[in-house]
Amino acid sequence: MKKFFLFLTALFAFMQNVQAHPHAFIGMKTTPLVENNTLKGFSVQWLLDEASSAELLYDLKVAHNDPKAKQAIVDDMVKNTVSEHYFSYLYDKQGNRVKYTSHPANYDIKAVGNQVLYHFDFFLSQPQKLIDNQFVLMIYDPTYYVSMYYDNKSAVDFSQLPSNCHGEMVDQIVDEKTKQYAQALDKTQREADFSLGKQFAQKVILQCQ
């Protein structure tokens, strides 16, 4: 997954003094996008931690008076995000993985104090009816190099769901052995464990009658 590490290089400053996993943190907000009782995609916001934001904030400052330069930064981030399927994994009632288009919308990055806020909308290749179905969305870095998390249950906005649907955010239950394994990893290890991130990923569940 070399593209993933290229994405990290573009998105985060390399954190020299951190040893244990994870090395960087992204606070998330997510909103299911609904139209005519159909799930068409998700709107997401990612707030990078201060250390991870530093290099990108510098690039944005340099490009402040050059709209083309800033757009190039945004376009590069979006391209890398799309190449990794938005780091988002959506499954239907039968456990089938739902595919996305490669054309996000409403994307931008901006400074919020000493942090970078990155937001975009992404869409399902085939919109899904919100009737007699269940969807589970997990957004995570497979290696757990970056912790992508919701601060609280209100970080997921279910206000667009129809009355026959219920949404909730569920924390994963991670056993102590897995936690200790993650903490023992450091960035000098060459072989990444691509199963680790999923074990820590919070779940957004949409249940529709």
LINNOR-V942248 format. One record per pair of residues at least 24 apart in sequence whose C-alpha atoms are under 10 Angstrom apart, sorted by the first residue. I is the first residue (numbers start at 1). J is the second residue. If there is no record, write none. Layout:
BEGIN
I J
I J
END
This chain:
BEGIN
1 84
1 142
1 143
1 192
1 194
3 80
3 81
3 83
3 84
4 80
4 81
4 83
4 84
4 87
4 141
4 142
4 143
5 80
5 145
6 80
7 76
7 77
7 78
7 79
7 80
7 81
7 83
7 84
8 52
8 77
8 80
8 81
8 145
8 146
9 55
10 55
10 56
10 73
10 76
10 77
10 80
11 48
11 52
11 53
11 54
11 55
11 56
11 73
11 76
11 77
11 80
11 81
11 116
11 118
12 48
12 49
12 50
12 51
12 52
12 53
12 54
12 55
12 56
12 146
13 50
13 51
13 52
13 53
13 54
13 55
13 56
13 57
14 51
14 52
14 54
14 55
14 187
15 51
15 52
15 187
16 187
17 187
18 186
18 187
19 183
19 184
19 185
19 186
19 187
19 188
20 145
20 180
20 181
20 182
20 183
20 184
20 185
20 186
20 187
21 143
21 144
21 145
21 146
21 147
21 179
21 180
21 181
21 182
21 183
21 184
21 185
21 186
21 187
22 141
22 143
22 144
22 145
22 146
22 147
22 148
22 182
22 183
22 185
22 186
22 187
22 197
23 51
23 52
23 144
23 145
23 146
23 147
23 186
23 187
24 48
24 49
24 50
24 51
24 52
24 53
24 144
24 145
24 146
24 147
24 148
25 49
25 50
25 51
25 52
25 144
25 145
25 146
25 147
25 148
25 149
26 50
26 52
26 116
26 117
26 118
26 140
26 146
26 147
26 148
26 149
26 150
26 151
27 117
27 147
27 148
27 149
27 150
27 151
27 152
27 155
28 117
28 118
28 119
28 139
28 148
28 149
28 150
28 151
28 152
28 155
28 156
29 119
29 149
29 150
29 151
29 152
29 153
29 154
29 155
29 156
29 157
30 119
30 121
30 139
30 150
30 154
30 155
30 156
30 157
30 158
30 204
31 121
31 155
31 156
31 157
31 158
31 159
31 160
31 161
31 204
32 121
32 122
32 123
32 137
32 156
32 157
32 158
32 159
32 160
32 161
32 167
32 204
32 206
33 121
33 122
33 123
33 157
33 158
33 159
33 160
33 161
34 127
34 128
34 129
34 130
34 158
34 159
34 160
34 161
34 162
35 127
35 129
35 130
35 160
35 161
35 162
36 129
36 130
36 162
37 127
37 128
37 129
37 130
37 131
37 160
37 161
37 162
37 163
37 164
37 165
38 126
38 127
38 128
38 129
38 130
38 131
38 161
38 162
39 123
39 124
39 126
39 127
39 128
39 129
39 130
39 135
39 160
39 161
39 206
40 100
40 122
40 123
40 124
40 125
40 126
40 127
40 128
40 129
40 130
41 100
41 101
41 104
41 121
41 122
41 123
41 124
41 125
41 126
41 127
41 128
42 88
42 104
42 120
42 121
42 122
42 123
42 124
42 137
43 104
43 105
43 106
43 107
43 119
43 120
43 121
43 122
43 123
43 157
44 86
44 107
44 118
44 119
44 120
44 121
44 122
44 139
44 156
45 107
45 108
45 109
45 117
45 118
45 119
45 120
45 121
45 155
46 109
46 116
46 117
46 118
46 119
46 120
46 148
46 149
46 150
47 109
47 110
47 111
47 112
47 115
47 116
47 117
47 118
47 119
47 148
48 112
48 114
48 115
48 116
48 117
48 118
48 146
48 148
49 114
49 115
49 116
49 117
50 112
50 113
50 114
50 115
50 116
51 114
51 115
52 114
52 115
52 116
52 146
53 111
53 112
53 114
53 115
53 116
53 117
54 114
54 115
54 116
56 109
56 110
56 111
56 115
56 116
57 109
57 110
57 111
57 112
57 113
57 114
57 115
57 116
60 109
60 110
60 111
60 116
61 111
70 108
70 109
71 108
71 109
73 108
73 109
74 107
74 108
74 109
74 110
74 118
75 107
75 108
77 107
77 108
77 109
77 118
78 102
78 103
78 104
78 105
78 107
78 108
78 109
78 118
78 119
78 120
79 103
79 104
82 122
84 141
85 122
86 120
86 121
86 122
86 139
86 140
86 141
87 138
87 139
87 140
87 141
87 142
87 148
88 122
88 137
88 138
88 139
88 140
88 141
89 136
89 137
89 138
89 139
89 140
89 198
89 203
90 124
90 135
90 136
90 137
90 138
90 139
90 203
90 204
90 205
91 134
91 135
91 136
91 137
91 138
91 205
92 128
92 133
92 134
92 135
92 136
92 137
92 206
93 132
93 133
93 134
93 135
93 136
93 206
93 207
93 208
94 133
94 134
94 135
95 134
95 135
95 136
96 135
97 135
97 136
97 137
98 124
98 125
98 126
98 127
98 128
98 135
98 136
98 137
99 123
99 124
99 125
99 126
99 127
100 124
100 125
100 126
100 127
101 125
101 126
129 208
130 161
130 162
130 164
130 165
130 206
130 207
130 208
130 209
131 162
131 164
131 165
131 207
131 208
131 209
132 164
132 165
132 207
132 208
132 209
133 165
133 206
133 207
133 208
133 209
134 165
134 166
134 167
134 205
134 206
134 207
134 208
134 209
135 167
135 203
135 204
135 205
135 206
135 207
135 208
136 167
136 168
136 169
136 202
136 203
136 204
136 205
136 206
136 207
137 169
137 201
137 202
137 203
137 204
137 205
137 206
138 169
138 197
138 198
138 200
138 201
138 202
138 203
138 204
138 205
139 197
139 198
139 201
139 202
139 203
139 204
140 196
140 197
140 198
140 199
140 200
140 201
140 202
141 194
141 195
141 196
141 197
141 198
141 200
141 201
142 192
142 193
142 194
142 195
142 196
142 197
142 198
142 199
142 200
142 201
143 182
143 191
143 192
143 193
143 194
143 195
143 196
143 197
143 198
144 182
144 192
144 193
144 194
144 195
144 196
144 197
144 198
144 199
144 200
144 201
145 182
145 185
145 186
145 187
145 192
145 193
145 194
145 196
145 197
146 197
147 197
147 200
147 201
148 197
148 200
148 201
148 202
149 200
149 201
149 202
149 203
150 201
150 202
150 203
153 204
156 204
158 204
158 206
161 206
161 207
161 208
162 208
163 208
163 209
164 207
164 208
164 209
165 206
165 207
165 208
165 209
166 205
166 206
166 207
166 208
166 209
167 204
167 205
167 206
167 207
167 208
168 203
168 204
168 205
168 206
168 207
169 202
169 203
169 204
169 205
169 206
170 201
170 202
170 203
170 204
170 205
171 200
171 201
171 202
171 203
171 204
172 198
172 199
172 200
172 201
172 202
172 203
173 199
173 200
173 201
173 202
174 199
174 200
174 201
175 199
175 200
END
